[in-house]
Amino acid sequence: MSINKYKINVRVIMLMVSILLFSLQSCNVTSKLNVQVYETSASGNSLTKITQFSNKGNPIVITLNPDEKFQTITGFGGSFTESSAYLLNKLGKENRNKILNAYFSESGANYSLTRTHIASCDFSLSNYTYAKVENDMTLEHFTIEDDKSDLIPMILEAKAISKEGFKIISSPWSCPPWMKDNKSFVGGKLVPEFNDTFALYFSKYLNAYKKEGIDIWGITPINEPHGNGNNWESTLFSPEEMTLFVQNHLGPKLEKDGWGDVKILGYDQNRAGIKEWADEMYKNTNTSKYFDGMAIHWYESTYEVFPSDLQYAHQKAPNKFLIETEGCIDSEIPHWQDDAWYWKKEATDWGWDWASEKDKPLHPKYAPVHRYAMDIIGCLNNWVDGWVDWNMVLDRQGAPNWFKNWCVAPILVDDKNDEVYFTPLYYVMAHFSKFMRPGAIKIGCNIDNKEVVATAVKNLDGSIAVAIFNPTDRIQTIDIKLNKKNKIITIDANALQTLLIKTN
């Protein structure tokens, strides 16, 4: 072989090696993510696994950044109410099991964070208290007997189904009426002389439920301290009154009685009131000592998440919980076996009819699925670490409810005919509760589009769950980018997707 031919062959080999190395590098940059896609859509998907995608034009880019870390996820779920428990007891065994497994099994929504009421609420069959004997200052006659036929059995059965377990937040709608200045279940204030007795009421409740095999993870001092228009059970507190009650009575009592690990979440009403409560609760180390965080509701608006208020609460107490403890489609009689209604902007809420004129713009008609998906994603993107739906089960009227305050639940039943209807709202909740597990970290998730919204968390097992909601009437192409990998998918019009990305 001549010298010139040898030089040419060396150059050819070096060129081939360079091309190979470049190809390998390019492959690494554009290698595909391992992604499982689940979709719920107006076109009929219900948490359906999607494997085929069609490119529909320029993609919306979603860039994930696991190094950008935010809040730790506490959980997602719904509420145990007497109404839901009563209805389950009226169903046949097969449908009762079907519903509880749908909510609490690993193959179902796998709820991890729940709520229940301490004594009666509007979604009870009647008004009742655990302290029935007036002026029983030591609560010698305290009893949870009213909960033993329906509510407690539902919780225990859910516990038996749930493999990982779930947290329970308990809230009283009213203190015992004889402790209030108006002696009524509805409205009125706690009389100061009963501060210690009401604190004892919580301790008795925690102990009584523990004896039934139920551990309570957290409590709120009262549900909706601003009241509810004096319609159903309520007790009024100002921010200062609640803070002083927790600081000087409830917190010390629970600590003394061995319940110091039970979380106390203040406020427990609509987001627009967050700032004044955060200012009072977190004013100093003394006021904040016994507060583990803040509970909030969504009823201030049908579309507004109030991000600045959520950010404010987080900045006031960065290491404390910020949990959505209640939201539902209120003031509506549910639509039975009519999936389409849940995707249309036809629902109204209390504010449509009754809000003040200045607040009416916050309460336009809305699509129930849109409201749930947009709210949960918006909350996660603004430091909220837990989100709890209201009733798990209601009937075709949105009942039972002693006040006739009709609402919608994700699962509806016809108890007379032993029939069950899983509304689209059930699948929306499952998109989050099933794939975003307790202990997950909210991570950076940037989307270059103002119509489509997204959020993402990294689970303890290393997987990343991305929720994407497309409220538009057209299919959207999505380019998911993580480090140097990507995946092109499409999301249906009017659809919610969860992407589960395996990073190992």
C-alpha positions as CSV (number, residue, x, y, z in Angstrom):
1,M,0.0,0.0,0.0
2,S,1.4,3.4,-0.9
3,I,1.9,6.1,1.7
4,N,-0.7,8.4,0.0
5,K,-3.4,5.6,0.1
6,Y,-2.5,5.0,3.7
7,K,-3.1,8.7,4.6
8,I,-6.4,8.7,2.7
9,N,-7.7,5.6,4.5
10,V,-6.7,7.2,7.9
11,R,-8.6,10.3,7.0
12,V,-11.7,8.2,5.9
13,I,-11.6,6.3,9.2
14,M,-11.3,9.5,11.3
15,L,-14.1,11.1,9.3
16,M,-16.3,8.1,9.9
17,V,-15.5,8.1,13.7
18,S,-16.4,11.8,13.8
19,I,-19.7,11.2,12.1
20,L,-20.4,8.3,14.5
21,L,-19.6,10.4,17.5
22,F,-21.8,13.3,16.2
23,S,-24.6,10.9,15.6
24,L,-24.4,9.5,19.1
25,Q,-24.4,13.0,20.6
26,S,-27.4,14.0,18.4
27,C,-29.2,10.8,19.4
28,N,-28.6,11.7,23.1
29,V,-30.0,15.2,22.6
30,T,-33.2,14.1,20.9
31,S,-33.7,10.7,22.5
32,K,-37.2,10.0,23.5
33,L,-38.6,10.2,27.0
34,N,-40.3,7.1,28.5
35,V,-43.8,8.5,28.8
36,Q,-47.2,7.0,29.7
37,V,-50.1,9.2,28.8
38,Y,-53.6,9.1,30.3
39,E,-56.5,11.3,29.1
40,T,-59.9,12.3,30.1
41,S,-61.8,14.3,27.4
42,A,-65.1,15.7,26.3
43,S,-64.9,13.2,23.4
44,G,-65.3,10.3,25.8
45,N,-61.9,9.3,27.2
46,S,-62.0,8.5,31.0
47,L,-58.5,8.2,32.3
48,T,-57.8,6.3,29.1
49,K,-54.2,5.3,28.3
50,I,-53.2,6.9,25.0
51,T,-50.5,5.4,22.8
52,Q,-51.1,6.9,19.3
53,F,-50.5,10.6,18.5
54,S,-50.8,12.6,15.4
55,N,-48.7,15.7,14.7
56,K,-51.0,18.7,14.4
57,G,-48.7,21.6,13.6
58,N,-46.4,23.7,15.7
59,P,-46.1,22.2,19.2
60,I,-46.6,23.9,22.5
61,V,-43.3,23.4,24.4
62,I,-43.4,22.3,28.0
63,T,-40.0,22.3,29.7
64,L,-39.5,20.5,32.9
65,N,-36.8,21.4,35.5
66,P,-36.5,18.9,38.4
67,D,-33.7,21.1,39.9
68,E,-36.3,23.9,40.5
69,K,-38.1,22.7,43.6
70,F,-41.2,24.1,45.3
71,Q,-43.7,22.6,47.9
72,T,-43.9,19.0,49.0
73,I,-47.2,17.4,48.2
74,T,-49.4,16.3,51.1
75,G,-52.1,14.7,49.0
76,F,-55.4,14.7,47.1
77,G,-58.8,13.3,47.9
78,G,-62.4,13.9,49.0
79,S,-64.5,14.2,52.1
80,F,-66.3,11.6,54.3
81,T,-69.7,13.1,55.1
82,E,-72.7,11.6,56.8
83,S,-74.6,12.1,53.5
84,S,-72.1,10.0,51.5
85,A,-71.9,7.3,54.2
86,Y,-75.7,7.1,54.5
87,L,-76.1,6.6,50.7
88,L,-73.4,3.9,50.7
89,N,-75.3,2.0,53.3
90,K,-78.4,2.1,51.1
91,L,-76.6,0.5,48.1
92,G,-76.0,-3.2,47.5
93,K,-72.7,-4.6,48.6
94,E,-71.4,-4.8,45.1
95,N,-71.9,-1.1,44.3
96,R,-70.7,0.0,47.8
97,N,-67.5,-1.9,47.3
98,K,-67.2,-0.5,43.7
99,I,-67.3,3.1,45.0
100,L,-64.9,2.6,47.9
101,N,-62.4,0.8,45.7
102,A,-62.7,3.4,43.1
103,Y,-61.7,6.1,45.6
104,F,-59.2,4.2,47.8
105,S,-57.6,1.2,46.0
106,E,-54.3,1.4,44.0
107,S,-56.2,0.5,40.9
108,G,-58.6,3.4,41.6
109,A,-58.0,7.0,42.5
110,N,-55.9,6.0,45.5
111,Y,-57.0,9.0,47.6
112,S,-54.3,10.1,50.1
113,L,-55.8,13.2,51.8
114,T,-59.4,13.4,53.1
115,R,-61.6,15.5,55.3
116,T,-64.6,14.9,57.6
117,H,-66.9,16.9,59.8
118,I,-66.8,17.0,63.6
119,A,-70.5,16.6,64.6
120,S,-73.1,17.8,62.0
121,C,-72.8,19.9,58.9
122,D,-75.1,20.8,56.0
123,F,-74.4,17.4,54.5
124,S,-75.7,15.6,57.5
125,L,-79.2,14.2,57.9
126,S,-79.9,16.4,60.9
127,N,-78.3,18.8,63.4
128,Y,-76.3,17.1,66.2
129,T,-73.5,17.7,68.6
130,Y,-71.2,15.4,70.6
131,A,-71.9,17.4,73.7
132,K,-75.6,17.1,74.2
133,V,-75.8,18.0,77.9
134,E,-75.9,21.8,78.4
135,N,-73.2,23.3,80.6
136,D,-71.3,20.0,80.9
137,M,-68.1,21.8,81.4
138,T,-66.0,18.6,81.7
139,L,-67.8,16.9,78.8
140,E,-68.6,13.9,80.9
141,H,-71.5,13.0,78.6
142,F,-69.4,13.5,75.3
143,T,-70.5,10.9,72.7
144,I,-69.8,10.2,69.0
145,E,-72.8,7.8,68.9
146,D,-74.3,9.7,66.0
147,D,-71.3,8.8,63.8
148,K,-71.3,5.0,64.4
149,S,-74.0,3.9,62.0
150,D,-72.8,5.5,58.8
151,L,-69.8,7.8,59.0
152,I,-67.3,5.7,61.0
153,P,-68.0,2.4,59.1
154,M,-67.3,4.3,55.8
155,I,-64.0,5.5,57.0
156,L,-63.0,2.1,58.4
157,E,-63.9,0.4,55.2
158,A,-61.8,2.9,53.2
159,K,-58.9,2.3,55.6
160,A,-59.1,-1.4,54.9
161,I,-58.9,-0.8,51.2
162,S,-56.2,1.8,51.1
163,K,-52.7,0.2,50.9
164,E,-50.7,3.3,51.7
165,G,-53.3,4.9,54.0
166,F,-54.7,8.4,53.9
167,K,-54.6,11.5,56.1
168,I,-57.9,12.9,57.6
169,I,-58.5,16.5,58.4
170,S,-61.5,17.1,60.7
171,S,-63.5,20.3,61.0
172,P,-66.4,21.4,63.2
173,W,-69.1,23.4,61.5
174,S,-70.3,24.6,64.9
175,C,-69.3,24.2,68.5
176,P,-72.1,22.8,70.7
177,P,-74.9,25.4,70.6
178,W,-74.9,25.9,74.4
179,M,-71.4,27.2,74.1
180,K,-72.5,30.1,71.8
181,D,-74.0,33.5,72.5
182,N,-77.1,32.7,70.4
183,K,-77.6,29.1,71.7
184,S,-78.1,27.9,68.0
185,F,-76.4,25.6,65.6
186,V,-76.4,28.4,63.1
187,G,-74.4,31.6,63.5
188,G,-73.3,33.1,66.8
189,K,-70.0,33.2,68.5
190,L,-68.2,31.0,71.1
191,V,-68.7,32.6,74.5
192,P,-65.2,33.1,76.1
193,E,-66.0,31.2,79.2
194,F,-66.3,28.1,77.1
195,N,-62.9,28.4,75.4
196,D,-61.4,25.7,77.4
197,T,-64.4,23.4,77.1
198,F,-64.4,23.7,73.4
199,A,-60.7,22.9,73.3
200,L,-61.5,19.8,75.4
201,Y,-64.2,18.9,72.9
202,F,-61.5,18.5,70.2
203,S,-59.3,16.3,72.5
204,K,-62.3,14.1,73.4
205,Y,-63.1,13.8,69.7
206,L,-59.6,12.7,68.8
207,N,-59.6,10.2,71.6
208,A,-63.0,8.8,70.7
209,Y,-62.1,8.3,67.1
210,K,-58.8,6.7,68.0
211,K,-60.7,4.2,70.0
212,E,-62.7,3.4,66.9
213,G,-59.5,2.7,65.0
214,I,-59.3,6.1,63.2
215,D,-56.3,8.4,63.6
216,I,-57.0,12.1,62.7
217,W,-54.0,13.8,61.0
218,G,-55.2,17.4,61.3
219,I,-58.0,19.7,62.4
220,T,-59.3,23.1,61.7
221,P,-60.8,25.2,64.6
222,I,-64.0,25.8,62.7
223,N,-65.3,25.5,59.1
224,E,-65.9,28.9,57.4
225,P,-65.4,31.3,60.3
226,H,-67.0,34.1,58.3
227,G,-70.2,32.1,58.3
228,N,-72.3,31.0,55.4
229,G,-75.0,33.6,55.4
230,N,-76.5,32.0,58.6
231,N,-77.9,29.2,56.6
232,W,-76.5,26.0,58.2
233,E,-74.2,25.1,61.0
234,S,-71.6,27.8,61.7
235,T,-69.7,29.6,64.4
236,L,-68.2,33.0,63.7
237,F,-64.5,33.9,64.5
238,S,-62.5,36.9,63.5
239,P,-58.8,36.3,62.6
240,E,-57.8,37.6,66.0
241,E,-60.4,35.5,67.9
242,M,-59.4,32.2,66.2
243,T,-55.7,33.0,66.7
244,L,-56.1,33.6,70.4
245,F,-58.3,30.5,70.8
246,V,-55.6,28.4,69.2
247,Q,-52.7,30.1,70.9
248,N,-54.1,30.1,74.4
249,H,-56.6,27.2,74.5
250,L,-56.7,24.6,71.7
251,G,-53.0,24.3,71.0
252,P,-51.9,24.0,74.7
253,K,-54.8,21.6,75.4
254,L,-53.9,19.2,72.6
255,E,-50.3,19.3,73.5
256,K,-51.0,18.6,77.2
257,D,-53.3,15.7,76.3
258,G,-50.8,14.0,74.0
259,W,-52.2,15.2,70.7
260,G,-49.3,17.6,69.9
261,D,-48.6,15.8,66.5
262,V,-52.1,16.6,65.2
263,K,-51.9,19.4,62.7
264,I,-53.9,22.6,63.3
265,L,-54.8,24.4,60.1
266,G,-56.2,27.9,60.5
267,Y,-58.8,29.9,58.6
268,D,-60.7,27.3,56.5
269,Q,-62.6,29.6,54.1
270,N,-62.3,31.4,50.8
271,R,-59.0,32.4,49.3
272,A,-59.8,36.1,49.0
273,G,-59.6,36.4,52.8
274,I,-56.2,34.8,53.1
275,K,-54.1,37.9,53.7
276,E,-55.8,39.2,56.9
277,W,-55.8,35.7,58.4
278,A,-52.1,35.1,57.5
279,D,-51.2,38.4,59.0
280,E,-52.9,37.5,62.3
281,M,-51.9,33.8,62.4
282,Y,-48.3,34.4,61.5
283,K,-47.8,37.7,63.2
284,N,-45.1,36.4,65.5
285,T,-43.7,33.2,67.0
286,N,-46.3,33.2,69.8
287,T,-49.3,33.5,67.4
288,S,-47.9,31.0,64.9
289,K,-46.6,28.4,67.4
290,Y,-49.6,26.0,67.2
291,F,-50.6,26.7,63.6
292,D,-49.2,24.1,61.2
293,G,-50.7,25.8,58.2
294,M,-53.7,27.3,56.6
295,A,-56.9,25.7,55.1
296,I,-58.7,27.4,52.2
297,H,-61.8,27.0,50.0
298,W,-62.5,27.9,46.4
299,Y,-66.0,29.5,46.5
300,E,-64.8,33.1,46.1
301,S,-64.9,32.7,42.3
302,T,-65.7,30.2,39.6
303,Y,-62.5,30.8,37.7
304,E,-60.0,32.8,39.8
305,V,-57.3,31.0,41.7
306,F,-56.1,34.2,43.5
307,P,-52.4,33.5,42.9
308,S,-51.2,36.6,44.7
309,D,-53.1,35.7,47.8
310,L,-51.7,32.1,47.8
311,Q,-48.2,33.5,47.2
312,Y,-48.7,35.9,50.1
313,A,-49.7,33.1,52.5
314,H,-46.7,31.0,51.5
315,Q,-44.3,33.9,51.9
316,K,-45.7,34.6,55.4
317,A,-45.0,31.0,56.5
318,P,-42.9,29.1,53.9
319,N,-42.6,26.0,56.0
320,K,-46.3,25.6,56.8
321,F,-49.1,23.7,55.0
322,L,-51.4,25.5,52.5
323,I,-54.2,23.1,51.8
324,E,-57.4,23.4,49.8
325,T,-59.8,21.6,52.2
326,E,-63.1,22.1,50.3
327,G,-64.4,22.7,46.8
328,C,-67.4,21.4,44.9
329,I,-69.9,22.3,42.2
330,D,-72.4,24.0,44.5
331,S,-75.9,25.3,44.1
332,E,-76.5,22.7,41.4
333,I,-78.7,19.7,41.1
334,P,-76.4,17.1,39.5
335,H,-76.9,16.0,35.9
336,W,-77.4,12.2,35.8
337,Q,-75.5,10.2,33.2
338,D,-74.9,13.3,31.1
339,D,-71.1,13.5,30.7
340,A,-71.4,16.4,28.2
341,W,-72.9,18.8,30.8
342,Y,-69.8,18.6,32.9
343,W,-67.7,19.9,30.0
344,K,-70.0,22.8,29.0
345,K,-70.2,26.3,30.5
346,E,-73.7,25.9,31.8
347,A,-73.1,25.5,35.6
348,T,-73.8,28.3,38.0
349,D,-72.8,28.7,41.7
350,W,-74.1,30.6,44.7
351,G,-72.6,33.8,43.5
352,W,-74.5,33.8,40.2
353,D,-77.7,34.6,42.1
354,W,-76.6,35.9,45.5
355,A,-73.2,37.6,45.3
356,S,-73.0,41.4,45.7
357,E,-73.1,43.3,42.4
358,K,-69.4,44.1,42.7
359,D,-68.5,40.4,43.1
360,K,-70.8,39.0,40.4
361,P,-68.1,39.2,37.7
362,L,-66.3,36.5,39.7
363,H,-69.2,34.1,39.3
364,P,-69.9,33.6,35.6
365,K,-71.3,30.3,34.2
366,Y,-68.6,27.7,34.0
367,A,-67.8,24.1,32.9
368,P,-67.4,21.9,36.0
369,V,-64.5,19.9,34.6
370,H,-62.7,23.1,33.6
371,R,-63.2,24.5,37.0
372,Y,-61.7,21.5,38.8
373,A,-58.7,21.1,36.4
374,M,-57.8,24.7,36.2
375,D,-58.1,25.2,39.9
376,I,-56.0,22.2,41.0
377,I,-53.3,23.1,38.5
378,G,-53.4,26.8,39.5
379,C,-53.2,25.9,43.1
380,L,-50.2,23.6,42.6
381,N,-48.5,26.3,40.7
382,N,-48.9,28.7,43.6
383,W,-47.6,26.7,46.6
384,V,-50.8,24.7,47.6
385,D,-49.7,21.3,48.7
386,G,-53.0,19.5,49.2
387,W,-56.4,19.6,47.5
388,V,-59.6,18.0,49.0
389,D,-62.9,17.7,47.2
390,W,-66.2,17.9,49.1
391,N,-68.7,15.0,49.3
392,M,-67.5,11.7,47.7
393,V,-71.1,10.5,47.0
394,L,-74.4,12.2,46.5
395,D,-77.8,11.2,45.1
396,R,-79.5,12.4,41.9
397,Q,-80.8,15.5,43.8
398,G,-77.4,16.4,45.2
399,A,-78.6,15.2,48.6
400,P,-79.2,14.2,51.3
401,N,-78.8,17.6,52.9
402,W,-80.9,18.8,55.8
403,F,-80.8,22.4,54.5
404,K,-81.5,21.4,50.9
405,N,-78.2,23.0,49.8
406,W,-77.8,20.9,46.7
407,C,-74.3,20.1,45.3
408,V,-72.6,17.8,42.9
409,A,-70.2,14.9,43.8
410,P,-67.8,13.1,41.5
411,I,-69.8,9.9,42.0
412,L,-73.6,10.0,42.0
413,V,-76.0,7.2,43.0
414,D,-79.6,6.3,42.5
415,D,-80.1,4.6,45.9
416,K,-83.6,3.5,45.1
417,N,-82.5,1.5,42.0
418,D,-79.0,0.7,43.3
419,E,-77.3,2.5,40.3
420,V,-73.9,4.3,40.2
421,Y,-72.7,7.1,37.9
422,F,-69.1,8.1,37.7
423,T,-69.1,11.7,36.5
424,P,-66.1,13.1,34.6
425,L,-65.2,14.9,37.9
426,Y,-64.2,11.6,39.4
427,Y,-61.7,11.0,36.6
428,V,-60.4,14.6,37.0
429,M,-59.6,14.0,40.6
430,A,-58.0,10.7,39.8
431,H,-55.6,12.4,37.4
432,F,-54.0,14.1,40.4
433,S,-54.5,11.7,43.3
434,K,-53.4,8.6,41.4
435,F,-50.2,9.9,39.9
436,M,-49.1,12.7,42.3
437,R,-48.3,10.9,45.5
438,P,-47.6,12.2,49.0
439,G,-44.0,13.3,49.4
440,A,-43.7,14.4,45.8
441,I,-42.0,17.7,45.1
442,K,-43.5,20.3,42.8
443,I,-40.9,21.0,40.2
444,G,-40.3,23.6,37.5
445,C,-42.7,23.4,34.6
446,N,-42.7,26.1,32.0
447,I,-45.2,26.2,29.2
448,D,-45.0,28.6,26.2
449,N,-48.8,29.0,25.8
450,K,-51.4,31.0,27.6
451,E,-54.4,28.9,26.9
452,V,-53.1,25.5,27.8
453,V,-52.0,25.0,31.4
454,A,-49.7,22.5,33.1
455,T,-48.0,21.6,36.3
456,A,-45.5,18.8,37.3
457,V,-44.2,17.0,40.4
458,K,-41.4,14.5,41.0
459,N,-42.6,11.5,43.0
460,L,-40.5,9.7,45.6
461,D,-39.9,6.8,43.2
462,G,-38.2,9.2,40.8
463,S,-41.1,9.3,38.3
464,I,-42.4,12.7,37.1
465,A,-46.1,13.3,36.8
466,V,-47.2,16.2,34.5
467,A,-50.8,17.4,34.3
468,I,-51.8,19.2,31.2
469,F,-55.3,20.8,30.6
470,N,-56.4,21.9,27.1
471,P,-59.6,23.9,27.5
472,T,-59.6,24.9,23.8
473,D,-61.8,23.4,21.1
474,R,-58.8,22.1,19.0
475,I,-56.2,19.3,19.3
476,Q,-52.9,20.6,20.5
477,T,-49.4,19.2,19.8
478,I,-47.2,19.1,22.9
479,D,-43.4,18.9,23.0
480,I,-42.3,17.7,26.5
481,K,-38.7,18.4,27.2
482,L,-36.7,17.1,30.2
483,N,-32.9,17.6,30.3
484,K,-31.8,16.5,26.8
485,K,-34.7,14.2,26.1
486,N,-38.2,15.0,24.6
487,K,-41.5,13.5,23.6
488,I,-44.0,14.8,21.0
489,I,-47.6,14.0,21.9
490,T,-51.0,15.4,21.2
491,I,-53.8,16.3,23.6
492,D,-57.4,16.2,22.5
493,A,-59.6,19.3,22.4
494,N,-61.3,19.9,25.8
495,A,-59.1,17.4,27.6
496,L,-57.0,16.7,30.7
497,Q,-53.9,14.6,30.5
498,T,-51.5,13.2,33.0
499,L,-48.1,12.2,31.7
500,L,-46.1,9.7,33.8
501,I,-42.4,9.9,32.9
502,K,-40.1,7.2,34.1
503,T,-36.7,8.8,34.6
504,N,-34.7,5.7,35.6
